[in-house]
């Protein structure tokens, strides 16, 4: 994997950020300066505190941390999707928080290489926490130079949810496992006024499903090359795009999918207006008890000649990690206390049992109160796995690829036009 930003590139990119808009989210420079100079305050920049699953649990465990460590206060700065931009702005001013809780995606891919955050591999070993982390998570968080970007924490399964009650009502006796079966099911569902596969064709959820379908005829190594280079000209990539277009024009996806978002996708499935969704575990945790009671968890149906032997899912161990900033290095004793606490088995179990989160850490706890999350955790080798492209797509191509995704989900767009849109996302980035 490569980083598209050098240290100089990070600074140049950051100079164009909306500083005036970003700094209020950080409660002002004076607050940052105050926290930076106070050895008894650890400044944590996090997405947990918005509507993200796990926010309530995080608030509770921080309260427990304060009780056990009365001399150390954690001050949380909360942002949503704009967290990376806000953090970069604060880093340019050398007023960045000590610890950042965010996923490895888009802008954050370049942080360690640019010096915005530090290699934490030595700290993981010195603090005796390596054995707490799943080997696959360590691999995903380690860059091409052997640097561990952050302490892994949240993971996710990304299977396909099938509402079996809606399928049976439409005359579909079993969950489709082939493309032909999926097309047949879609026709029967539409005849009953039910959308087949709901998807956010205008955002990241559609981008991931499109990438998953394109990989139908690609090995992991081939997929890695495709998403690193943006060259979709290989036989396998072209066959995958053809398969996607075949499904789309056969009516497999919900009407006007190119304009839908993750929120509308979730709403359609949870209200039983749609029968199928490709859903990461955080979305599975939100499915109401009614539809959850007749939902089967599986993989995406395959086409003849696929490179995979079983319907596929996505898995990722890079959903949220604890990054240490240059300012955080000045407070390593405090950072160590906080991370040791967050890695404790009892704390990890709380996120699983209370919030339905998947973890990148070693644990025997299962999401019993979140049955669909538990089903996804237990899929094992009953499904195949394709590559999550996030670690390989250059950060500058991420948003253009979402635009290309909307083009791809537009009915009637040819396979050649889909391929051109995908490749243009890399050239124009």
N, C-alpha and C positions, 0 to 999 in steps of 0.2 A: 504494500500500500504506500501511497505517496501523499505528501502534504503539498497543497498548492500555495501556501503562504510561507515565506521566509520571515524572519524577525522584521526586516525592513518592510516586507509586504504587509504584515499585520499592522504595523504603524501607519503605513500609507492608507490601508483600507479603513482603519479606525478613524483617521482624520476626517473622514466624510460622514461619520455617524452623527445621529441627531442628539448631540450632547444635552442640549437644553431640555429635550423631552425625556431623556433617559435618567438624568440625575435625580429628578423628583422621586422616581421609583425607588431610589436608594436613600431617600430621606435627607438628601442634601450632603454637600461635601463636608460640612462641619461634623455631621454624625460619623461619617467615614473616618475623618481625621481623629475624632475622639476615640472611636473604637480601636483604631490602629495604635494609638498611644497607650491604651489601657490593657495591661497584661492580663487582667482578670476578665476580659470580655473577648469572646470568640465570635467573629462576624461570619455568619453562614449565609450564603446566597443560594436560595432554593426555589424549586417549582412546587414544593409541597407546602400548601397554605392557600392554594387556589382551589379549583374543583378537582384537582388530580387525585385519583384514588390513593389512599394512604396518608392524606393530609391530616386527618383527625388523629390517626395513630402517631404520626410524627410529632404533632403538638403535644400529645400525651407523653411520649417517651422523652422529649426534651424537658418537660416538667419533672419527670422522674430523674433525669440526669442532674437537674438543678438541686433536687433534694439530696442526691448522693454526693454532689460536689458543690457545697455551699459557697466556696470561694471562687467559683468559675461560672460566668454567665454566658449563655449562648444568645446572641442577638440575631434574629432571622430577618433577612431581606428577601421579600417574596416577589417573584415575577413569573409570568407564564411563558408563552412561546418567545417573547422578546428577551428572555434572560441572557442568551449569548451576546446580543448586541449591547445590552446594558452593562454586562460584565466587561466587555471589551472597552467600552467608554471609560469605566472606572479604572481599568488597568492602564490606559493611556495617561490618566492623571496620577498614576501610582497610588491610588486610593482604593484599590480593589479589596474585596472581602478576603478573609483568610481561607475559607473552604467554600467550594462551589458544588452544589448537587444538581447535576444535569446529565443528559445522555450524550453518547458519542455519536454525533451526527452533524453534517453540514459544517458550520463555522467551527465547532469545537474540535473537529479533526485536526485543525492546524495549531491548536493552542500550545501543546508541549513543544512542538518544533519551533514555534515563534517565541518561546520563553514566557508566554502568558501564564502557564502553569508549569509545575515541575515534575520530573520523573519520580514516581513514588515507590519504585521497586525496592530500593534499599530500606525504606521505612516499613514496608510490608514485612520484610524479613526481620528487621530489627525489633519490631513490635510483636513478632511471633504470630502473625495473622495469615500467613500464606496457606496453611492447612485448612483455614476456614473457607477458602475460595474454591469454587469448582474449576478444574483445569481448563475447561472450555472457555470460561469467563476470562481467565488470565490470558489465554491466547487471543481473544478478541480485543481486549483492552491494551495489548502490547503492540507497539508500532514496529515498522520495518527495521528500526535501529535498535530494537530490544528494550525500548523504554516503556515502562508501565505508566500509562497516562493518568490513571486514577484508581482508587480503591473500588472494585466492582461491588454493586449492591443489588439493584433491581434487575430482573430478567423478564422475559415474556415468552409465552407460547402464542403462536398465531395460527390457529387451525381454522376450520370452516364449521360454522354452526348450521344445522339443518333442523327446521321445525317439522318433525315427523307427523304431527297432527294435520298441518296444512298439506303436506305431501300426500298423506293418505286420503284426505278429503278430495284431492284432485285426482285420485286414482293411481298414485305412485306408491308402489308397495315397499320400496326400499330406497335407501340413500344412494344416489347415483355415484358410480365410481369411474365411469367413462364419459368422454365428451358426448357421445351419441345418447347415452342415458340422460345426461344433463339437459341436452337440447329437447329430448322427449318430455322430460319433467317440466321444463320451462313452458312448453306449449300447453300442457295440461293445467298448469298453475294459472297461466294467463286466461285460459278459458273459464276459470273460476273467479277471475278478477283479482288474483293475487300476483304481486310482483315476484319474479323468480329470485335472482341474486341482486340484493341491494349493495351498493358500493359508492364511496365518495370519489366519483370520477374526476372531481375538481380539486382534490387535495391529496395528501400523503397516503391515505388509505387506498385510493385508486392506483397510485403509483406503485405501491407494494404488490397489489394483486396483479397488475399488468406485468411487473417484473417476475412474479411467480409463474404466471402462465407462459411467458416467453421462455422461461427456463425448462419447459416441458421436454425439450429436445437437447438440452445442454448439460454437460457434466459440470461439477463445481469449478474445476479449473477453467473450463471454457466460459462459464458465466462470469468468473472473476475477471477474465480478460475483456469480455464484452463491456462490463460495467466500469472497468478502469479506463478503458480507451474510448468508449463511446462508438465503437465500430460494430454495427449490427449486421454486417454483410455475410457472416459465416452461415453455412447451411443450417445449422441448428437454430441460430437466432432468427433466420428468415422463416423457418418452419414454425417456430414458436409464435411469431407475429401472425403468420397465416392462421394458426389455430385460434388465437385470440380473436381475429377478425371473423372467423367462422362462427364462433360462439356469440359474438356481439351481434352480428347480422341475423342470427337465428333467434334473437330475442331473449337471450339468456340473462342479460342485465336489465335492471329496472329502467323504465322509460326516463329519457333525459338524464341518464347517469352522468353525462359529461358536466352537468351543473350541480350535482349532489355533493355533499360534504360528509365528513365523518359523523356529524351530529344528525343529519337527516338519515344517514344509513342506520345509525343506532336506533333512532326513533321508529323507522319503518319496521325493523326487525322486532323491537320490543313491543310494538303495538300490533304485531302479527299482520301488518300490511305487506310484508315480504317474507318469503319462506327460507331464504338462505343468506348468510353473510360471512365474509372472511373477517374474523374478529380477533384482535389481540386479547390477552387475558384480562386486561383492565376493562374492556368492553363486555366480556363474558360475565364479569362480576356484577355488571349493572342490569343483566337480563332479569326481568321480574319473575317471581315464582311460577306464575301461570305458564308462560311460554318456556321457561327453563325446565319445567316438568316434562315437557315433550320435545326437548331438543337433544339431538344426537351430535356428538363432536367427531369430526373426521378430517379428511384432507380434500384437496382440490382434485377433481376427476381428471384422468389422463386420456391422451389420444393414443391410437395405435403407433407403435414404434418409439414410444417415449423413452428417455434415458433413465427413467425411474421405474422401479418395479411396483410401487404402491402410490396411491394418492398422496399429494405433498402438502406439507405445512411449512411455515417459517418459524424459526426459533432465534432468539437473540438474548445475549447476556449483557447488552450495553445500554439498557434503558435508563438507569441512573447510577452514577458513581460519585465518589467523593474525590474531587480534585483539590489539590493544595496549590495555593498561589504563592508567588514570591513573598507577599506579606505574611502568609501563613507559615512560611519557613521560620520567621522570626518568633513564632509562638508554638514551636513544635511540641513542648510538653503539654500544652492545652489541647492541641490537635490530636495528640496521641490519646489522651484521656477520652476525648469525644469519640474517636473512631473505635477504640477498644470497647467502649460502651455500646456503640451502634452495632458492632459485630457480635455482641454477646448472644448466645443461642436464644435466650428468653426474649430479647428485644427483636431479633429476627423473626421469631415465631409470632409475635404480635402483629407484624405486618401481614403475615400469611393468614392468620385466623381472623383478624379484625377487618382487614382491608382487601383480602383476596389477591394479594400481590404474589407474583413469582419472584424468587430470589436467585441471585448469582452465587449464593453461598451454600455451604453444606448444611443440610437440615433434613430431618425426618418428618417435619410438620406438614400436614396436608390441609388444604382450604375446605374444611368440612362444611362451613357455612356458605360456601360459594361452590355449589356442586359442579357447575360447568367448568370453572377453573380447575377443580380437582380432576374432572374427566380429561381435560387437556394435559394435565400433568402426568396422567397415567396412560397416555397414548403409546408411549414407547416405540417399538419397532413395527407397530401396526400401520404406521404411515412412513412415507419418505420425507426427506427434508431438502429444500432448495436454499440457495444462498440469499441472505439479506443483503441487498446491494449497498446499504448505507456506508459501510466501511470502505467502499471502493470508488464510489462516485465522487469526483472532485467537488469540493464545496461550492465552487462557482457554478456548477451545473445542476445543483439540487433544485432550485426554484424553476429554472427553465424546463427541467424534466417534468415537473408538475403541470406546467402549461402544455407540454407535449402529451401528457397523460389525458388531459381533457380533450385534446384533438383525437387521440386514439379511441376514446369512448364514444365519439360522435358517430352515430349510425351512418353508413355509406362511405366513410373514409377508407380508402384503399389500403391494403397492406404496404404498398410502396410509399404511400403518403405517411403512414404511421412510422415506418422506418426512417423516412426523411426527417420527420419531426423530432424523433428521438436523437438522431445524430446531430441535428442542428442545435439541440440543447447543449451539446458539448462544444460545438464550434463557436456559438455566440456567447458562451459563458465568459 
